Amino acid sequence: MKCAIGFLRTGLLLLAALVPAAARADTYDTATLVNVTTAGKEDVQFLYDRHIDIVGVRGDVVKALVTAEQLEVLSESGLKVEILYAEMQEDRQRWTEASASYTSATSYYTPSRFDTVNPPAGSLMEHLLEQHDAHPDITRLHNLGASQDGAYDIIAMEVSKNPDVVEAEPKIRIYANIHGDEKGG
Protein backbone atom coordinates (compact mmCIF):
# COMPACT_ATOMS: atom_id res chain seq x y z
CA MET A 1 0.00 0.00 0.00
CA LYS A 2 2.83 2.43 0.87
CA CYS A 3 4.38 1.74 -2.55
CA ALA A 4 1.07 2.65 -4.24
CA ILE A 5 0.85 5.87 -2.20
CA GLY A 6 4.44 6.76 -3.17
CA PHE A 7 3.63 6.13 -6.84
CA LEU A 8 0.48 8.23 -6.47
CA ARG A 9 2.43 11.15 -4.97
CA THR A 10 5.02 10.88 -7.76
CA GLY A 11 2.20 10.90 -10.34
CA LEU A 12 0.67 14.01 -8.78
CA LEU A 13 4.04 15.77 -8.82
CA LEU A 14 4.49 14.83 -12.48
CA LEU A 15 0.99 16.10 -13.28
CA ALA A 16 1.79 19.39 -11.53
CA ALA A 17 5.00 19.74 -13.52
CA LEU A 18 3.08 19.45 -16.80
CA VAL A 19 0.63 22.23 -15.90
CA PRO A 20 1.45 25.73 -17.20
CA ALA A 21 3.12 28.00 -14.62
CA ALA A 22 0.14 30.40 -14.56
CA ALA A 23 -2.11 27.61 -13.32
CA ARG A 24 0.19 26.12 -10.70
CA ALA A 25 -0.77 28.26 -7.71
CA ASP A 26 -4.13 26.68 -7.06
CA THR A 27 -6.04 24.41 -4.72
CA TYR A 28 -4.66 21.22 -6.23
CA ASP A 29 -1.16 22.14 -5.09
CA THR A 30 -2.23 21.36 -1.52
CA ALA A 31 -5.29 19.14 -1.99
CA THR A 32 -6.44 16.36 -4.31
CA LEU A 33 -10.00 16.04 -5.61
CA VAL A 34 -11.38 12.54 -5.01
CA ASN A 35 -14.56 10.50 -4.98
CA VAL A 36 -14.98 8.26 -1.94
CA THR A 37 -17.54 5.46 -2.14
CA THR A 38 -19.25 5.04 1.23
CA ALA A 39 -21.34 2.18 2.61
CA GLY A 40 -23.37 4.21 5.09
CA LYS A 41 -23.51 6.95 7.69
CA GLU A 42 -20.55 5.50 9.58
CA ASP A 43 -18.28 6.01 6.58
CA VAL A 44 -19.47 9.60 6.13
CA GLN A 45 -18.89 10.23 9.84
CA PHE A 46 -15.39 8.77 9.40
CA LEU A 47 -14.73 11.49 6.79
CA TYR A 48 -16.11 14.26 9.03
CA ASP A 49 -14.08 13.02 12.00
CA ARG A 50 -10.89 13.37 9.93
CA HIS A 51 -11.81 16.95 8.89
CA ILE A 52 -12.02 16.01 5.23
CA ASP A 53 -13.36 18.88 3.12
CA ILE A 54 -16.49 17.45 1.51
CA VAL A 55 -17.34 19.20 -1.77
CA GLY A 56 -20.52 17.26 -2.58
CA VAL A 57 -22.48 14.07 -2.05
CA ARG A 58 -24.32 12.09 -4.70
CA GLY A 59 -25.86 8.87 -3.45
CA ASP A 60 -23.12 6.82 -1.80
CA VAL A 61 -20.30 8.80 -3.45
CA VAL A 62 -18.70 11.70 -1.57
CA LYS A 63 -16.59 14.18 -3.55
CA ALA A 64 -13.87 15.67 -1.35
CA LEU A 65 -10.66 17.64 -1.28
CA VAL A 66 -7.98 15.80 0.67
CA THR A 67 -4.43 16.45 1.74
CA ALA A 68 -1.70 13.87 1.09
CA GLU A 69 -1.99 12.70 4.72
CA GLN A 70 -5.78 12.36 4.46
CA LEU A 71 -5.41 10.45 1.18
CA GLU A 72 -3.11 7.99 2.89
CA VAL A 73 -5.59 7.55 5.78
CA LEU A 74 -8.43 6.95 3.30
CA SER A 75 -6.37 4.44 1.34
CA GLU A 76 -5.53 2.54 4.52
CA SER A 77 -9.19 2.62 5.68
CA GLY A 78 -10.40 0.26 2.95
CA LEU A 79 -12.79 2.81 1.44
CA LYS A 80 -12.84 2.96 -2.37
CA VAL A 81 -11.05 6.20 -3.37
CA GLU A 82 -10.95 7.50 -6.95
CA ILE A 83 -8.66 10.42 -7.75
CA LEU A 84 -10.41 12.74 -10.20
CA TYR A 85 -7.44 13.50 -12.46
CA ALA A 86 -9.56 14.55 -15.47
CA GLU A 87 -11.74 16.90 -13.39
CA MET A 88 -8.70 18.49 -11.76
CA GLN A 89 -7.11 19.00 -15.18
CA GLU A 90 -10.36 20.53 -16.52
CA ASP A 91 -10.53 22.86 -13.51
CA ARG A 92 -6.93 23.95 -14.01
CA GLN A 93 -7.58 24.61 -17.69
CA ARG A 94 -10.66 26.68 -16.83
CA TRP A 95 -8.74 28.60 -14.14
CA THR A 96 -5.91 29.30 -16.59
CA GLU A 97 -8.37 30.59 -19.20
CA ALA A 98 -10.16 32.71 -16.58
CA SER A 99 -6.92 34.26 -15.35
CA ALA A 100 -5.98 35.17 -18.93
CA SER A 101 -9.24 37.08 -19.40
CA TYR A 102 -10.66 40.02 -17.46
CA THR A 103 -12.20 37.76 -14.78
CA SER A 104 -10.19 36.45 -11.89
CA ALA A 105 -9.37 32.77 -11.69
CA THR A 106 -11.34 30.75 -9.19
CA SER A 107 -10.57 27.58 -7.31
CA TYR A 108 -11.55 25.66 -4.25
CA TYR A 109 -10.08 27.30 -1.18
CA THR A 110 -9.11 25.06 1.69
CA PRO A 111 -10.36 26.10 5.14
CA SER A 112 -7.83 27.17 7.75
CA ARG A 113 -7.28 29.07 10.95
CA PHE A 114 -7.24 32.88 10.96
CA ASP A 115 -3.51 33.41 10.46
CA THR A 116 -2.28 36.72 9.04
CA VAL A 117 1.41 35.82 9.50
CA ASN A 118 1.77 32.45 7.77
CA PRO A 119 -1.51 31.35 6.12
CA PRO A 120 -1.55 27.91 4.50
CA ALA A 121 -1.02 27.87 0.72
CA GLY A 122 -4.29 27.57 -1.18
CA SER A 123 -6.39 28.66 1.79
CA LEU A 124 -9.11 31.30 1.86
CA MET A 125 -7.01 33.08 4.49
CA GLU A 126 -4.10 33.34 2.05
CA HIS A 127 -6.36 34.68 -0.71
CA LEU A 128 -8.05 37.29 1.49
CA LEU A 129 -4.73 38.33 3.03
CA GLU A 130 -3.33 38.92 -0.48
CA GLN A 131 -6.34 41.12 -1.26
CA HIS A 132 -5.97 42.98 2.04
CA ASP A 133 -2.24 43.53 1.48
CA ALA A 134 -3.01 44.95 -1.97
CA HIS A 135 -5.74 47.28 -0.61
CA PRO A 136 -5.06 47.93 3.11
CA ASP A 137 -6.78 51.33 3.04
CA ILE A 138 -10.21 49.90 2.15
CA THR A 139 -10.21 46.39 3.66
CA ARG A 140 -10.31 44.77 7.09
CA LEU A 141 -10.13 41.06 7.86
CA HIS A 142 -12.42 39.57 10.51
CA ASN A 143 -12.57 36.22 12.27
CA LEU A 144 -16.28 35.41 12.67
CA GLY A 145 -15.59 32.42 14.91
CA ALA A 146 -14.89 28.73 14.58
CA SER A 147 -16.62 26.22 12.33
CA GLN A 148 -19.11 23.89 14.01
CA ASP A 149 -16.48 21.21 14.53
CA GLY A 150 -13.81 23.74 15.52
CA ALA A 151 -11.46 22.61 12.75
CA TYR A 152 -11.10 26.03 11.12
CA ASP A 153 -12.14 29.67 11.41
CA ILE A 154 -14.88 31.45 9.47
CA ILE A 155 -13.13 34.38 7.79
CA ALA A 156 -14.66 37.55 6.34
CA MET A 157 -13.37 40.66 4.63
CA GLU A 158 -14.94 44.09 5.08
CA VAL A 159 -14.56 46.42 2.08
CA SER A 160 -15.39 50.10 2.56
CA LYS A 161 -13.95 53.51 1.76
CA ASN A 162 -13.74 54.04 5.56
CA PRO A 163 -13.45 50.54 7.05
CA ASP A 164 -12.74 51.79 10.58
CA VAL A 165 -15.80 54.06 10.71
CA VAL A 166 -19.39 52.93 11.23
CA GLU A 167 -21.42 54.97 8.79
CA ALA A 168 -24.59 54.79 6.75
CA GLU A 169 -23.73 53.04 3.52
CA PRO A 170 -25.17 50.20 1.42
CA LYS A 171 -24.73 46.75 2.88
CA ILE A 172 -23.94 43.70 0.76
CA ARG A 173 -24.35 40.15 1.94
CA ILE A 174 -22.89 37.30 -0.05
CA TYR A 175 -24.44 33.98 0.85
CA ALA A 176 -23.00 30.85 -0.75
CA ASN A 177 -24.53 27.98 1.23
CA ILE A 178 -21.98 25.27 1.87
CA HIS A 179 -19.86 25.34 -1.28
CA GLY A 180 -19.58 28.14 -3.79
CA ASP A 181 -19.72 25.79 -6.79
CA GLU A 182 -23.17 24.39 -5.87
CA LYS A 183 -26.16 25.70 -7.80
CA GLY A 184 -28.01 26.53 -4.55
CA GLY A 185 -25.19 28.92 -3.63
ROSE-4610 file (N, C-alpha, C; in Angstrom, 1 decimal, always signed):
// ROSE-4610
residu = [M/M/M/K/K/K/C/C/C/A/A/A/I/I/I/G/G/G/F/F/F/L/L/L/R/R/R/T/T/T/G/G/G/L/L/L/L/L/L/L/L/L/L/L/L/A/A/A/A/A/A/L/L/L/V/V/V/P/P/P/A/A/A/A/A/A/A/A/A/R/R/R/A/A/A/D/D/D/T/T/T/Y/Y/Y/D/D/D/T/T/T/A/A/A/T/T/T/L/L/L/V/V/V/N/N/N/V/V/V/T/T/T/T/T/T/A/A/A/G/G/G/K/K/K/E/E/E/D/D/D/V/V/V/Q/Q/Q/F/F/F/L/L/L/Y/Y/Y/D/D/D/R/R/R/H/H/H/I/I/I/D/D/D/I/I/I/V/V/V/G/G/G/V/V/V/R/R/R/G/G/G/D/D/D/V/V/V/V/V/V/K/K/K/A/A/A/L/L/L/V/V/V/T/T/T/A/A/A/E/E/E/Q/Q/Q/L/L/L/E/E/E/V/V/V/L/L/L/S/S/S/E/E/E/S/S/S/G/G/G/L/L/L/K/K/K/V/V/V/E/E/E/I/I/I/L/L/L/Y/Y/Y/A/A/A/E/E/E/M/M/M/Q/Q/Q/E/E/E/D/D/D/R/R/R/Q/Q/Q/R/R/R/W/W/W/T/T/T/E/E/E/A/A/A/S/S/S/A/A/A/S/S/S/Y/Y/Y/T/T/T/S/S/S/A/A/A/T/T/T/S/S/S/Y/Y/Y/Y/Y/Y/T/T/T/P/P/P/S/S/S/R/R/R/F/F/F/D/D/D/T/T/T/V/V/V/N/N/N/P/P/P/P/P/P/A/A/A/G/G/G/S/S/S/L/L/L/M/M/M/E/E/E/H/H/H/L/L/L/L/L/L/E/E/E/Q/Q/Q/H/H/H/D/D/D/A/A/A/H/H/H/P/P/P/D/D/D/I/I/I/T/T/T/R/R/R/L/L/L/H/H/H/N/N/N/L/L/L/G/G/G/A/A/A/S/S/S/Q/Q/Q/D/D/D/G/G/G/A/A/A/Y/Y/Y/D/D/D/I/I/I/I/I/I/A/A/A/M/M/M/E/E/E/V/V/V/S/S/S/K/K/K/N/N/N/P/P/P/D/D/D/V/V/V/V/V/V/E/E/E/A/A/A/E/E/E/P/P/P/K/K/K/I/I/I/R/R/R/I/I/I/Y/Y/Y/A/A/A/N/N/N/I/I/I/H/H/H/G/G/G/D/D/D/E/E/E/K/K/K/G/G/G/G/G/G]
num = [1/1/1/2/2/2/3/3/3/4/4/4/5/5/5/6/6/6/7/7/7/8/8/8/9/9/9/10/10/10/11/11/11/12/12/12/13/13/13/14/14/14/15/15/15/16/16/16/17/17/17/18/18/18/19/19/19/20/20/20/21/21/21/22/22/22/23/23/23/24/24/24/25/25/25/26/26/26/27/27/27/28/28/28/29/29/29/30/30/30/31/31/31/32/32/32/33/33/33/34/34/34/35/35/35/36/36/36/37/37/37/38/38/38/39/39/39/40/40/40/41/41/41/42/42/42/43/43/43/44/44/44/45/45/45/46/46/46/47/47/47/48/48/48/49/49/49/50/50/50/51/51/51/52/52/52/53/53/53/54/54/54/55/55/55/56/56/56/57/57/57/58/58/58/59/59/59/60/60/60/61/61/61/62/62/62/63/63/63/64/64/64/65/65/65/66/66/66/67/67/67/68/68/68/69/69/69/70/70/70/71/71/71/72/72/72/73/73/73/74/74/74/75/75/75/76/76/76/77/77/77/78/78/78/79/79/79/80/80/80/81/81/81/82/82/82/83/83/83/84/84/84/85/85/85/86/86/86/87/87/87/88/88/88/89/89/89/90/90/90/91/91/91/92/92/92/93/93/93/94/94/94/95/95/95/96/96/96/97/97/97/98/98/98/99/99/99/100/100/100/101/101/101/102/102/102/103/103/103/104/104/104/105/105/105/106/106/106/107/107/107/108/108/108/109/109/109/110/110/110/111/111/111/112/112/112/113/113/113/114/114/114/115/115/115/116/116/116/117/117/117/118/118/118/119/119/119/120/120/120/121/121/121/122/122/122/123/123/123/124/124/124/125/125/125/126/126/126/127/127/127/128/128/128/129/129/129/130/130/130/131/131/131/132/132/132/133/133/133/134/134/134/135/135/135/136/136/136/137/137/137/138/138/138/139/139/139/140/140/140/141/141/141/142/142/142/143/143/143/144/144/144/145/145/145/146/146/146/147/147/147/148/148/148/149/149/149/150/150/150/151/151/151/152/152/152/153/153/153/154/154/154/155/155/155/156/156/156/157/157/157/158/158/158/159/159/159/160/160/160/161/161/161/162/162/162/163/163/163/164/164/164/165/165/165/166/166/166/167/167/167/168/168/168/169/169/169/170/170/170/171/171/171/172/172/172/173/173/173/174/174/174/175/175/175/176/176/176/177/177/177/178/178/178/179/179/179/180/180/180/181/181/181/182/182/182/183/183/183/184/184/184/185/185/185]
x = [+0.8/+0.0/+0.9/+2.0/+2.8/+3.5/+3.8/+4.4/+3.4/+2.1/+1.1/+0.9/+1.0/+0.9/+2.0/+3.2/+4.4/+4.3/+3.8/+3.6/+2.6/+1.5/+0.5/+1.0/+1.8/+2.4/+3.3/+4.1/+5.0/+4.2/+3.1/+2.2/+1.6/+1.2/+0.7/+1.7/+3.0/+4.0/+4.3/+4.3/+4.5/+3.4/+2.1/+1.0/+1.2/+1.6/+1.8/+2.9/+3.9/+5.0/+4.6/+3.6/+3.1/+2.1/+1.6/+0.6/+1.4/+0.8/+1.5/+1.7/+2.7/+3.1/+2.0/+1.2/+0.1/-0.9/-1.1/-2.1/-1.6/-0.3/+0.2/-0.2/-0.4/-0.8/-2.3/-2.7/-4.1/-4.4/-5.6/-6.0/-5.4/-5.2/-4.7/-3.2/-2.5/-1.2/-1.1/-2.2/-2.2/-3.3/-4.2/-5.3/-5.6/-6.1/-6.4/-7.9/-8.6/-10.0/-10.3/-11.1/-11.4/-12.9/-13.3/-14.6/-14.3/-15.1/-15.0/-16.3/-16.3/-17.5/-17.8/-18.9/-19.3/-20.3/-20.4/-21.3/-22.4/-22.4/-23.4/-22.9/-23.8/-23.5/-22.2/-21.8/-20.6/-19.4/-19.4/-18.3/-18.2/-19.4/-19.5/-19.0/-19.4/-18.9/-17.4/-16.8/-15.4/-14.7/-15.3/-14.7/-14.8/-16.0/-16.1/-15.1/-15.0/-14.1/-12.6/-12.3/-10.9/-10.8/-11.8/-11.8/-11.6/-12.1/-12.0/-13.0/-12.6/-13.4/-14.3/-15.5/-16.5/-17.0/-16.9/-17.3/-18.8/-19.2/-20.5/-20.8/-22.1/-22.5/-23.5/-23.3/-24.3/-24.5/-25.6/-25.9/-24.8/-24.1/-23.1/-21.7/-21.6/-20.3/-20.1/-19.0/-18.7/-17.5/-17.7/-16.6/-15.9/-14.6/-13.9/-12.5/-12.0/-10.7/-9.9/-8.8/-8.0/-6.5/-5.9/-4.4/-3.7/-2.4/-1.7/-1.9/-1.8/-2.0/-3.4/-4.4/-5.8/-6.0/-5.3/-5.4/-4.8/-3.7/-3.1/-4.0/-4.7/-5.6/-6.8/-7.3/-8.4/-8.0/-6.9/-6.4/-6.2/-5.7/-5.5/-6.9/-7.9/-9.2/-10.0/-9.6/-10.4/-11.5/-11.8/-12.8/-12.3/-13.2/-12.8/-12.6/-11.4/-11.1/-10.6/-11.3/-10.9/-10.4/-9.2/-8.7/-9.2/-9.7/-10.4/-9.4/-8.5/-7.4/-8.0/-9.0/-9.6/-10.3/-11.0/-11.7/-10.8/-9.7/-8.7/-8.0/-7.7/-7.1/-8.1/-9.4/-10.4/-10.5/-10.5/-10.5/-9.3/-8.1/-6.9/-7.0/-7.5/-7.6/-8.5/-9.7/-10.7/-10.1/-9.3/-8.7/-7.7/-6.9/-5.9/-6.6/-7.6/-8.4/-9.0/-9.5/-10.2/-9.1/-7.9/-6.9/-6.4/-6.5/-6.0/-7.0/-8.2/-9.2/-9.4/-10.4/-10.7/-11.2/-11.7/-12.2/-11.1/-11.2/-10.2/-10.4/-9.3/-9.4/-10.0/-10.7/-11.3/-10.8/-11.0/-10.6/-11.3/-11.1/-11.5/-10.5/-11.0/-10.1/-10.2/-9.1/-9.1/-9.3/-10.1/-10.4/-9.1/-9.0/-7.8/-8.2/-7.2/-7.3/-7.0/-7.5/-7.2/-5.8/-5.0/-3.5/-3.0/-2.7/-2.3/-0.8/+0.0/+1.4/+1.9/+1.3/+1.8/+0.6/-0.3/-1.5/-1.1/-1.9/-1.5/-1.7/-0.9/-1.0/-2.3/-3.0/-4.3/-5.5/-5.3/-6.4/-7.1/-8.4/-9.1/-8.4/-7.8/-7.0/-5.9/-5.2/-4.1/-4.7/-5.8/-6.4/-6.8/-7.6/-8.0/-6.9/-5.9/-4.7/-4.0/-3.9/-3.3/-4.2/-5.5/-6.3/-6.2/-6.1/-6.0/-4.6/-3.6/-2.2/-2.2/-3.0/-3.0/-3.8/-4.8/-5.7/-6.0/-4.9/-5.1/-5.9/-6.0/-6.8/-8.3/-8.8/-10.2/-10.7/-9.8/-10.2/-9.8/-10.6/-10.3/-10.7/-9.8/-10.1/-10.8/-11.7/-12.4/-12.5/-12.3/-12.6/-14.0/-14.9/-16.3/-16.5/-15.5/-15.6/-15.2/-15.3/-14.9/-16.0/-15.6/-16.6/-17.3/-18.4/-19.1/-18.2/-17.3/-16.5/-15.2/-15.0/-13.8/-12.5/-12.6/-11.5/-10.8/-11.6/-11.1/-11.9/-11.5/-12.1/-13.0/-14.0/-14.9/-14.4/-13.9/-13.1/-14.0/-13.9/-14.7/-13.8/-14.1/-13.4/-14.4/-14.1/-14.9/-14.3/-15.1/-14.6/-15.4/-14.7/-15.4/-14.4/-14.9/-13.9/-13.4/-14.2/-13.7/-14.0/-13.2/-13.4/-13.4/-12.8/-12.7/-13.8/-14.7/-15.8/-17.1/-18.0/-19.4/-20.2/-20.7/-21.4/-22.5/-23.5/-24.6/-24.1/-24.1/-23.7/-24.4/-24.5/-25.2/-24.5/-25.3/-24.7/-24.9/-23.9/-23.9/-23.7/-24.5/-24.3/-24.2/-23.1/-22.9/-23.1/-24.1/-24.4/-24.2/-23.4/-23.0/-23.3/-24.2/-24.5/-23.3/-23.1/-22.0/-20.8/-21.0/-19.9/-20.2/-19.3/-19.6/-19.8/-19.5/-19.7/-21.1/-21.9/-23.2/-24.2/-25.2/-26.2/-27.0/-27.2/-28.0/-27.3/-26.0/-25.2/-25.2]
y = [-1.2/+0.0/+1.3/+1.3/+2.4/+2.7/+1.6/+1.7/+2.4/+2.0/+2.7/+4.1/+4.5/+5.9/+6.7/+6.1/+6.8/+7.0/+6.0/+6.1/+7.2/+7.2/+8.2/+9.6/+9.8/+11.1/+11.6/+10.6/+10.9/+11.3/+10.6/+10.9/+12.3/+12.7/+14.0/+15.1/+14.8/+15.8/+15.9/+14.8/+14.8/+15.6/+15.4/+16.1/+17.6/+18.0/+19.4/+20.0/+19.2/+19.7/+20.0/+19.3/+19.4/+20.6/+21.1/+22.2/+23.5/+24.4/+25.7/+26.5/+27.3/+28.0/+28.9/+29.5/+30.4/+29.7/+28.4/+27.6/+26.9/+26.9/+26.1/+26.5/+27.8/+28.3/+28.1/+26.9/+26.7/+25.6/+25.3/+24.4/+23.1/+22.6/+21.2/+21.1/+22.2/+22.1/+21.6/+21.8/+21.4/+20.3/+20.1/+19.1/+18.4/+17.2/+16.4/+16.1/+16.3/+16.0/+14.6/+14.0/+12.5/+12.3/+11.1/+10.5/+9.4/+9.3/+8.3/+7.5/+6.2/+5.5/+5.0/+5.4/+5.0/+3.9/+3.3/+2.2/+2.6/+3.8/+4.2/+5.4/+5.8/+6.9/+6.9/+5.6/+5.5/+5.9/+5.6/+6.0/+7.5/+8.1/+9.6/+10.2/+9.7/+10.2/+10.1/+9.0/+8.8/+9.9/+10.4/+11.5/+12.8/+13.0/+14.3/+14.3/+13.1/+13.0/+13.3/+13.1/+13.4/+14.7/+15.6/+17.0/+17.0/+16.0/+16.0/+17.0/+17.8/+18.9/+18.3/+18.1/+17.5/+18.5/+18.3/+19.2/+18.9/+17.6/+17.3/+15.8/+15.4/+14.1/+13.7/+12.6/+12.1/+10.6/+10.3/+8.9/+8.4/+7.3/+6.8/+7.3/+8.3/+8.8/+10.2/+10.4/+11.7/+12.3/+13.5/+14.2/+15.0/+15.0/+15.7/+16.2/+17.2/+17.6/+17.1/+16.4/+15.8/+16.2/+16.2/+16.5/+15.1/+15.1/+13.9/+12.9/+13.5/+12.7/+12.1/+12.9/+12.4/+11.3/+11.4/+10.4/+9.1/+9.2/+8.0/+7.3/+8.1/+7.6/+6.9/+7.5/+7.0/+5.7/+5.6/+4.4/+3.3/+3.6/+2.5/+2.1/+2.9/+2.6/+1.5/+1.3/+0.3/+0.9/+2.2/+2.8/+2.9/+2.8/+3.0/+4.4/+4.8/+6.2/+6.3/+7.2/+7.5/+8.9/+9.1/+10.4/+11.0/+12.1/+12.7/+13.6/+12.9/+13.5/+14.4/+13.8/+14.6/+15.8/+15.7/+16.9/+18.0/+17.5/+18.5/+19.2/+18.4/+19.0/+20.0/+19.6/+20.5/+21.8/+21.7/+22.9/+23.8/+23.2/+23.9/+24.7/+24.0/+24.6/+25.8/+25.6/+26.7/+27.9/+27.6/+28.6/+29.4/+28.6/+29.3/+30.2/+29.8/+30.6/+31.8/+31.6/+32.7/+33.7/+33.3/+34.3/+35.0/+34.5/+35.2/+36.2/+36.1/+37.1/+38.1/+38.9/+40.0/+39.5/+38.3/+37.8/+37.1/+37.1/+36.4/+34.9/+34.2/+32.8/+32.3/+31.3/+30.7/+29.4/+28.9/+27.6/+27.2/+26.0/+25.7/+26.2/+26.8/+27.3/+26.4/+25.9/+25.1/+25.9/+25.4/+26.1/+26.1/+27.1/+27.2/+28.0/+28.2/+29.1/+30.5/+31.5/+32.9/+33.1/+33.3/+33.4/+34.4/+35.7/+36.7/+36.7/+35.9/+35.8/+34.8/+33.6/+32.5/+31.6/+32.1/+31.3/+30.2/+29.1/+27.9/+28.2/+27.7/+27.9/+27.3/+28.0/+27.6/+27.8/+28.5/+28.7/+30.0/+30.1/+31.3/+32.4/+32.1/+33.1/+33.7/+32.8/+33.3/+34.3/+33.9/+34.7/+36.0/+36.0/+37.3/+38.2/+37.6/+38.3/+39.0/+38.3/+38.9/+40.1/+40.0/+41.1/+42.3/+41.9/+43.0/+43.7/+42.9/+43.5/+44.5/+44.1/+45.0/+46.2/+46.2/+47.3/+47.5/+47.8/+47.9/+49.1/+50.1/+51.3/+51.1/+50.1/+49.9/+48.5/+47.7/+46.4/+46.1/+45.3/+44.8/+43.3/+42.5/+41.1/+40.8/+39.9/+39.6/+38.1/+37.6/+36.2/+36.2/+35.5/+35.4/+34.3/+33.5/+32.4/+31.1/+30.1/+28.7/+28.0/+27.1/+26.2/+25.3/+24.7/+23.9/+22.9/+22.2/+21.2/+21.8/+23.1/+23.7/+23.5/+22.9/+22.6/+23.8/+24.8/+26.0/+27.2/+28.4/+29.7/+30.1/+30.9/+31.5/+32.9/+33.2/+34.4/+35.3/+36.6/+37.5/+38.7/+39.4/+40.7/+41.8/+42.9/+44.1/+45.0/+45.5/+46.4/+47.7/+48.8/+50.1/+51.2/+52.4/+53.5/+54.0/+53.7/+54.0/+52.8/+51.8/+50.5/+50.6/+51.7/+51.8/+52.7/+53.2/+54.1/+53.4/+53.4/+52.9/+54.1/+53.9/+55.0/+54.4/+55.2/+54.8/+54.6/+53.4/+53.0/+51.7/+51.4/+50.2/+49.0/+48.0/+46.7/+45.7/+44.8/+43.7/+42.4/+41.4/+40.1/+39.1/+38.4/+37.3/+36.0/+35.2/+34.0/+32.9/+31.9/+30.9/+29.5/+29.3/+28.0/+27.3/+26.0/+25.3/+25.4/+25.3/+25.3/+26.3/+27.1/+28.1/+27.6/+26.3/+25.8/+25.1/+25.1/+24.4/+25.4/+24.8/+25.7/+26.5/+25.9/+26.5/+27.8/+27.8/+28.9/+30.1]
z = [+0.0/+0.0/+0.0/+0.8/+0.9/-0.5/-1.2/-2.6/-3.5/-3.4/-4.2/-3.9/-2.6/-2.2/-2.7/-2.6/-3.2/-4.7/-5.4/-6.8/-7.1/-6.3/-6.5/-6.3/-5.2/-5.0/-6.1/-6.6/-7.8/-9.0/-9.2/-10.3/-10.2/-9.0/-8.8/-9.0/-8.6/-8.8/-10.3/-11.0/-12.5/-13.2/-12.7/-13.3/-13.0/-11.8/-11.5/-12.4/-12.7/-13.5/-15.0/-15.4/-16.8/-17.0/-15.9/-15.9/-16.1/-17.0/-17.2/-15.9/-15.8/-14.6/-14.1/-15.0/-14.6/-13.8/-14.0/-13.3/-12.1/-11.8/-10.7/-9.3/-9.1/-7.7/-7.5/-7.3/-7.1/-6.0/-5.8/-4.7/-4.8/-6.0/-6.2/-5.9/-5.6/-5.1/-3.7/-2.9/-1.5/-1.2/-2.2/-2.0/-3.3/-3.2/-4.3/-4.3/-5.5/-5.6/-5.8/-5.0/-5.0/-4.9/-5.3/-5.0/-4.0/-2.9/-1.9/-1.9/-2.2/-2.1/-0.7/-0.2/+1.2/+1.3/+2.4/+2.6/+3.6/+4.1/+5.1/+5.9/+6.9/+7.7/+8.5/+8.8/+9.6/+8.7/+7.5/+6.6/+6.4/+6.3/+6.1/+7.4/+8.6/+9.8/+10.0/+9.4/+9.4/+8.7/+7.6/+6.8/+7.6/+8.2/+9.0/+10.2/+10.8/+12.0/+11.6/+10.4/+9.9/+9.2/+9.4/+8.9/+7.4/+6.7/+5.2/+4.7/+3.7/+3.1/+2.1/+2.4/+1.5/+0.6/-0.7/-1.8/-2.2/-2.2/-2.6/-2.3/-2.3/-2.1/-3.1/-3.7/-4.7/-4.4/-3.8/-3.4/-2.4/-2.7/-1.8/-2.1/-3.1/-3.4/-2.9/-2.2/-1.6/-2.3/-2.9/-3.5/-2.5/-2.4/-1.3/-1.8/-1.1/-1.3/-0.1/-0.4/+0.7/+0.6/+1.7/+1.7/+1.5/+1.3/+1.1/+2.3/+3.5/+4.7/+4.8/+4.4/+4.5/+3.4/+2.2/+1.2/+1.6/+2.4/+2.9/+3.9/+4.8/+5.8/+5.1/+4.0/+3.3/+2.6/+2.0/+1.3/+2.3/+3.5/+4.5/+5.2/+5.0/+5.7/+5.0/+3.7/+3.0/+2.1/+2.3/+1.4/+0.0/-1.0/-2.4/-2.6/-3.1/-3.4/-4.8/-5.5/-7.0/-7.1/-7.5/-7.8/-9.1/-9.0/-10.2/-11.0/-11.7/-12.5/-13.6/-14.3/-15.5/-15.0/-13.9/-13.4/-12.9/-12.2/-11.8/-12.9/-14.0/-15.2/-15.9/-15.9/-16.5/-15.7/-14.4/-13.5/-13.8/-13.8/-14.0/-15.4/-16.4/-17.7/-17.6/-17.0/-16.8/-16.0/-14.9/-14.1/-14.9/-15.8/-16.6/-17.6/-18.2/-19.2/-18.5/-17.3/-16.6/-16.2/-15.8/-15.4/-16.5/-17.7/-18.9/-19.4/-19.0/-19.4/-18.3/-18.4/-17.5/-16.1/-16.0/-14.8/-14.0/-12.7/-11.9/-11.9/-11.7/-11.7/-10.4/-10.4/-9.2/-8.9/-7.7/-7.3/-6.0/-5.6/-4.3/-3.3/-2.2/-1.2/+0.0/+0.5/+1.7/+3.0/+3.9/+5.1/+6.0/+6.9/+7.7/+9.0/+9.8/+11.0/+10.5/+11.2/+11.0/+11.3/+10.3/+10.5/+9.5/+9.9/+9.0/+8.9/+9.6/+9.5/+8.5/+8.6/+7.8/+7.4/+6.5/+6.1/+5.2/+5.3/+4.5/+3.0/+2.2/+0.7/+0.2/-0.6/-1.2/-0.3/+0.9/+1.8/+1.5/+2.0/+1.9/+2.6/+3.7/+4.5/+3.6/+2.9/+2.1/+1.0/+0.3/-0.7/-0.2/+0.9/+1.5/+2.0/+2.6/+3.0/+1.8/+0.7/-0.5/-0.9/-0.9/-1.3/-0.3/+1.0/+2.0/+1.9/+1.6/+1.5/+0.3/-0.8/-2.0/-1.8/-0.8/-0.6/+0.9/+1.7/+3.1/+3.5/+2.7/+3.0/+3.0/+2.3/+2.1/+2.6/+3.2/+3.7/+5.1/+5.8/+7.1/+7.1/+7.7/+7.9/+9.2/+9.3/+10.5/+10.7/+11.9/+12.3/+12.9/+12.2/+12.7/+13.7/+14.0/+14.9/+14.3/+15.0/+14.6/+13.9/+13.0/+12.3/+13.4/+13.0/+14.0/+14.7/+13.9/+14.5/+15.1/+15.0/+15.5/+14.7/+13.5/+12.8/+12.1/+11.8/+11.1/+11.5/+11.1/+11.4/+10.2/+10.5/+9.5/+9.3/+8.1/+7.8/+6.9/+7.2/+6.3/+6.1/+5.0/+4.6/+4.5/+5.2/+5.1/+4.1/+3.1/+2.1/+2.2/+2.4/+2.6/+2.3/+1.9/+1.8/+3.1/+4.2/+5.6/+6.4/+6.3/+7.1/+8.6/+9.1/+10.6/+11.2/+10.3/+10.7/+10.4/+11.4/+11.2/+10.7/+9.4/+8.8/+7.9/+7.6/+6.7/+5.3/+4.9/+3.5/+3.1/+1.8/+1.4/+2.0/+2.4/+2.9/+1.8/+1.7/+0.8/+1.5/+1.3/+1.9/+0.8/+0.9/-0.1/+0.7/+0.2/+0.8/-0.1/+0.2/-0.7/-0.2/+0.7/+1.2/+1.7/+1.4/+1.9/+1.0/-0.3/-1.3/-2.4/-2.8/-3.8/-5.2/-5.4/-6.8/-6.9/-5.8/-5.9/-6.4/-7.2/-7.8/-6.7/-5.6/-4.5/-4.0/-4.1/-3.6/-4.6]
